[in-house]
Amino acid sequence: MELHKPKHVVLVSSPGLGHLIPVIELGKRFVLHHNFNVTVLAVTSQTSKTETQILNSAFTPSLCHVICIPPPNLVGLIDENAATHVTRLCVMMREAKPAIRSIISKITPRPSALIFDIFSTEAIPIARELNILSYVFDASHAWMLALLVYSPVLDEKIEGEFVDQKQALKIPGCNAVRPEDVFDPMLDRNDQQYKEALGIGNRITQSDGILVNTWEELQYKDLEALREGGSEALNMKIPIYAVGPIVRESELEKNSSNESLVKWLDEQPNESVVYVSFGSGGTLSYEQTTELAWGLELSERRFVWVVRAPTEGAADSAFFTTGSSESEGDEGLMYFPEGFLSRTCNLGLLVPEWSQQVTILKHRSVGGFLSHCGWGSTLESVTNGVPLIAWPLYAEQKMNATLLSEELGVAVRTAVLPTKKVVRREEIARMVREVIPGNENVKKNEIRERVKEVQRSALKALSVGGSSYTALSQVAKTIEG
């Protein structure tokens, strides 16, 4: 009698920690929950040391077979000085298509399904050529997915720049999107990244289904709008599976600096520390770095701040280079106000460039997260019951900040966008005190209670029989045939 062989799924990831980490974690779920064999094809940046560490960490290769694809040569294809990270990603993945096709075609037995991240959607025809099921994995949330797939319609209906519109952008069945909240590719319709985003929006529906990093109870309305649901729906006509929250459950190897960080956290009172980090790509200006330092000091609250050298360039200028420089984080220490380090030596801890974020957010002493609102970081925060200070910088982070503060009620945010105006120290201090309140501040206990509700909802969705567990099981059954 022939033994049953586990199904083999191939996941394709574009460069960048925000893309790579959720793809790997999704792969692990197929292995651990459904006994699949999983291969991850990761197009790398070769400039991020942290990206390499994640790919080579002990836990990843033991569960998923990882094949790294070197980044294609983009000389002559983009303007290195002007191309946005979205344009760069799309061109990289387009140029990597022959390598992706070659690797997949040589895998034996043939994979049962291919799962592409949103920047890999030009490779969907490879699945058709090889008669393999194809899925798109959107590591962001359902509202963002709705805007992305509806953007080709908005492109035809609206004249002029989206950011100049007087009315919010209406999406069937979803909350409207304020013009100032649109994701970065929609900021300039003449930029190449806009055309790239329209292409993604059109191609997503060519797959056999979409996996999105949210859960039914969190975004029921948006998910229903994406599905076939009458006049107030986008009628995608392919299955939409809410399989999130997909977040890291393990960290990189321990080292002396990580152990000293945990030791410091162990010594702090419960929910007394605000964690400050702008993700793998976010950077601040020199002036904003100074104001943030003053704000943390004025708040009189404990903090852990992941420091990256300030820049006057784009807010996402570290996207492809996180961890590439041994001294970059130390250089950032030069830009603090005079005397800041000595005055806050017993109040806060500075971490150069990169941190064990999940370890920090899981710690009992952490009570708030001043965050760029990348969706991965957002999920890591709410699944650990930590409220946020929303500080959006790029990509879809402005939408995320609006979702978190106005719909879900788990975040406070700045009065103006940090990308438009420097956030001053007094406002920073106020927001930190709101999420790390004293006994006199009852209002923000409501935010803490709300984030705990979202945390419980997420854990329930992921548990056996929960909505996200069931959704991924449905995908697995379809793949198994």
N, C-alpha and C positions, 0 to 999 in steps of 0.2 A: 504494500500500500504506500502510495506517495505521501510523504510528509508535507504538511502545510508550510509553505515558505512565507515569512513575513513580507508584507508589502514594502516597496521601496519608494520613498518620496524624496524629490530633489527640491531644495529651496534655493532661490537665487537672491543674493543681497548686493545692494550698491554700497559704496564706501560710506564711512561715517558711523560713529558709535550709535547714534540715534536710530540707524537703520539696521546695523549689524546685530546689536544686542537683542532686539525683539525677534528677529528672524531666528537666531540661535535658540532663544527660549521657546519659540513656537516649535522648532524642531525637537527639542527635548521633550515637549509634551506628547508629540507623536510617538516618541520612543517609550517614555515611561507609562503613558496611559493606554496606548494602543499597540504596543509591541511592533512598531514599524522600524524598518531600517531607514536612516535619514542621512542624506548627503547635503552639505551646505556648500554652494559655490559662492565664494566671497570675492568680489572684485575689490582689491585693496587700494589704499591711497599710497602706501609705502612711505608715508611721512609721519604717521601717527604711531608712536611707540605703544600707546595704550591699546590701540586697535590690535596690534600684534600680540600684546599680552593676553587679550581676551581670546583671540583665536588659538593661542597656544596654552591657555590655562588648562590645568589638569582635568577639570570636569567636562569641558567641551568635547575634546577628542574621544573620551571614553564613551560618550553617548552618540555623538554625531561625527560622521566622517567629513572633515573639512578640506576642501580643495581651494587654495588661494589662486586667484587669477591676477597677475600683475596689471597695474593700470596701463591702459593704452597710451601711446604717444599722442598728445593733443596739439603738438606744434603745427600751426597753420590752420587748425580747426576752430580755435577760439582765441579771443584776445586775453592773454594771461593776466593782464593788468585790469581788465574791465569786466570779464565774465563773472556772473554771479555763481554762487555755489550750486544753484538749481541747474543753470545752463551747463556747468562743468559736469555735474552728475549725469545729466541726460546724455551729453555727448560721450562721456566715458562709457556708459552702458551700451550705447548704440555701437561704439567701436569695439566693445567687448563681445558683441553678439557672435561673431565667428568662433571665438574661443569657447563660449558657452555652448553653442551648437555642437562643436567638435567633442567636447567632454561628454555631453548628454548622449550623443549618438553612439559613443563607445561603451557606455555602461551596460553591462549584461548581468542578469536579465534586464530587459528594458524597464525603466521606472514606471510605476503605476500612476504617478501624478507629478506635475511640476507646479511649484508655487513661487510666484514672482513678487518682489516688492514693487511699489508703484513706479520706481524709476527704471524698472526692468521690463516694463510692459511691451516694449518693441520686440521682445523675445517671445511673446505669446505665440506667433506663427510657428515657432519651432515645435511646440506641442502639437499643433495641427499636422505639421509635416510628418511627425512620428506617431500620430494617432494616440496621443497621451492626453489625459485630462489636464486642464490648466486652471489654476486659481490665482487670484491677486490677493496679496496680504497687505492691507493698509494698516500701518502701525499707528495711525492717528485715530480720531474718533468719528462717529457717524455724521455729525454736523459738518465737519470738514470734508468728509467724503461726498456729502450731498452737494456742497459748493463746487467741489472739483468736477463731479460728473455733470453738473448743471452749467458749468462755466461756458461750454460751447453755445448753449442757448442764450446766456447773458451776452455773449460776444455778438450775437446777431440782434438782440433786442435793444441794447443800450448803446448810445452814441457818446463819444468822448471818454475821458478817463473815468474809471470807476470811483477813484478817490475824490473826484470833483462832483459826484452826484449829490443832489439835495435830499433824495429819498433813500432809505435803506434798500438793499438788494433783496428782492423777494425770491425765496426758494419754495416750491410747492410742498406744503405739509410741515415745513421747518420754520424756526425763527428766522426772521430776516437778518441779513448781515449788514452792519453799519459800514459805510464806505471806508472809514478809517480803520476798520478791523479786517479788511480783506487780506488774504495771504500774499506774501511778497511778489510772486509772479504777476499778480493783478495790479501792481502799483504803476506799471508803465506798459501800455499795450504795444509800444514800439520795441520793447526789449525782447531779445531772443527767448528769455525764460518764460515770457507770456505765451509764446507760440508753443514752447515745449510743454507747458502745463495744459494747454488746450488739447494737445496730442494725447497726453496721459488721460485726460477726461474722456476722450473719445475711445481710447483703446481698452480701458478697464472693462467695458461691457462685452468685449470680444472673448472674455474668459468664460469658464464654466461656473464660476461663482466667486464671491468676494468674502474674505475673512477680514473682519475689522476689529481693532483692539479696544473694544468697549463691551458693555454687557447690557442685556435687555432692560433691566430695571433702571439703569442709569439714563438711557437715551431711547426709551421706547418710542417716543413720537418721531424722532429722526429716523429710526430704523424702519418704522412703518411707512414713512414717507419714501424711503428708498425702495421699498417693496411694492408690489402691485396692490394698490389700495384705493382705487377710484380716482376721482378728479384731483384730489389733494395728495397726489403721490407722483414720484418721479418715474414709476413703472420701469424699473431696471430690467425686468424680465429674466434675470438670473438670480439664483439664491444669494441672500445676504446672511452671513453667519457672524453673529456677535460672539467672539471667542475669548474676550479679555476679562479682566486685565492681565495682560502678559507682561510680567516684570521679572527682574532677576531674583532668583532665590538663593544665589550663592555669590561670593565675591572672589577676587583674585587671591593669590597666595599671601599669607601673613608675612609681615616684615616688621622691623623694629619701630619704624615711624607709625605704622598702623596700630601696633600694640600700645605705643605711648598715647596715641589719640584716644583709644578705647579706655585706657587707664584714666585719662583726664576726664572723659565723659562719666566714668564710674564715680568720680568724686563730686559730681554736680547734682543738685536736687532734681526731682522729677519735673519734666516739662519746663525746664528753666532756660534752655539753650536755644537760640535761633541759629539754624544752619543757613549759610549764605553760599550759593553757587549758581553760576550762569551756564552750566552744562559744558558739553565737550567743545562747543564752538563759540560761545558768547564772550565778548570783550566789552570793556567800558572805556570811555575817554579818560584822560588824565584828570580833568575837572570832576567828572562823576565819581571816579575812584576816591578822590579827596573828600567829596561830600558824603559818600557812603561810609568812609572811615569815621568822619565826624558824627554821622547819624547813629552809628552803632555805639560810639562812645557816649553820646548824649542820652541814648536810650537806657543806659545803666543796666542792660541785660547781658547775660553771658552769650558768647557767640563762637561758632566755628566758621571761618571764612576761607573758602577755596580761592586763593589769590592767583590772578593771571596778570601779566604785565599789561598796563593800559596801552591803548592805541588810538590814534585819531582816524583809523581806517573804518571799514564796515563793521557792524556789530557782530557779524558772523566770521570775522577774519581768522579765527582759530579753528574753523570747522575741519580742515584737512590736516592740522598740525598738532593736535593735542598730544602732549608728551614727547614732542620731537626735540625739545631742548632741555638739557639737564639744568640749565641756570635760569630758564625763563621765569619760573615762579619766584625765585630769589630776587630777580630784577624788579619784580612788581613791588617788593618791599621798599624800594627806594622812593616810591611816590606817595607815601603816607604823610600826613601832616607832622610837623616837627613835634617830637615827644609822644606821638601816638603809641608807639610800641611800648615805651616804658609805662605810660599811664594805664594801658589796658593789659599789661602782662598777666595780671591775676583775674582778668575778666574774660578774655577771649583767647582763642587758639587760631593760628594762621597755618593753612595747609597749601604748599605751593602747587598750583596748577590742576591737580587731579586728586580725587578722594575716593575712599571706599564708601560711596554714597548710601548704599543699602544698609551697610553696617551702622552708619550714622543715624539714618532715619528710623531704624528699628530700635535704637537705644532709648531707654525709658527717660533719659534726661532731656531729649530733644522735644521741644514744644512748638516749633515753627520753622518754616522753610521759606527764605527769601529766594525766589526761583525765577528763572527765565521763562518758565511755563512750557518747556518742551514736554510733549505728551508722555514720554517715557518717565521723565522725572516727576511729572504730575501724578502718574499712577503709582510710582514708588512712594510718594508722599501720602496720598489718600489711603492706600492699602495698609499703611502703617499708622493711620489715624492722626496725621500731622497736618494742621492747617497751613495755608500758604500766604505769603505776600507776593502778589503777582507783579512781575517785572518783565513784560514781554520785550523781546529784542528783534526777532526775525522769523521767517517761515510763517507758520500758522499760529504763532504764539499769541498774537493779539486776540484771535478768536478764542483760544484756550483760556486766556485771562478773563474774557467776557463770560464764557461758559462757567468758569469756576466761581467768579464773584457774583454774577447776576442771576444765574439759573440754579446752580448747585449750592451756593452760599457757603463755600468752604475756603474762601480767600478774601483778603482785602487787597486793594490795588491803588496805584498812584493816581492822583487827580488828572495828570496828563501823561501821555505816552512817553516813556523814557527815551525813545528814539527821536522824539520831537523837542524835548526840553530837558535840561538837567534837573533831576529830582533833588531838592534841597534837603539839608541835614535835618531840619525840624520835622519835615514830613516823614522822612525815613525813621526818625526816632519815634514819632507817633505811631506809625504802622507796626514797628517792632513791639512797642508796648501793648498794642491791641492784640497781637497774637500770643504774646507772652505777658498776660495781664497780671497786675497786682490784685490783691484781695478786693480792692474797691471797684474793679472793672468787671461788671457782670455781663455786659453786652457781648464780649467776645467769648464768654463761656458758651454762648449759643453757637458760634462758629465751631468751637471745639466739639460740641455735641453733634452738630450736623456732620462734621467730617468723620466722627465715630460711626454715625449711621451709614454713611457711604462705605466706610471700611467693612462694616458687617454685611452690607449688601454685596460687596465685591467677593468676600469670602464665601458667602452663600452661593453666588453664581458659579464659583470655581469648584465647589464641593460636588461629590457624586450626586447626580440627580439635579444639580443646579443648572441654570439656563446656559451658561457658557460651556460647562462640561458636556451637556447634552448636545449643544451646537457642534462642538468639535467631534463628538462621537458620530453625529450625522455625516460630517465630512468624511470621517474615517470609513464609515459603512459604504458611502458612495464610492470611495476609492477602492475598497475591497471588492466592490461589485456584487 
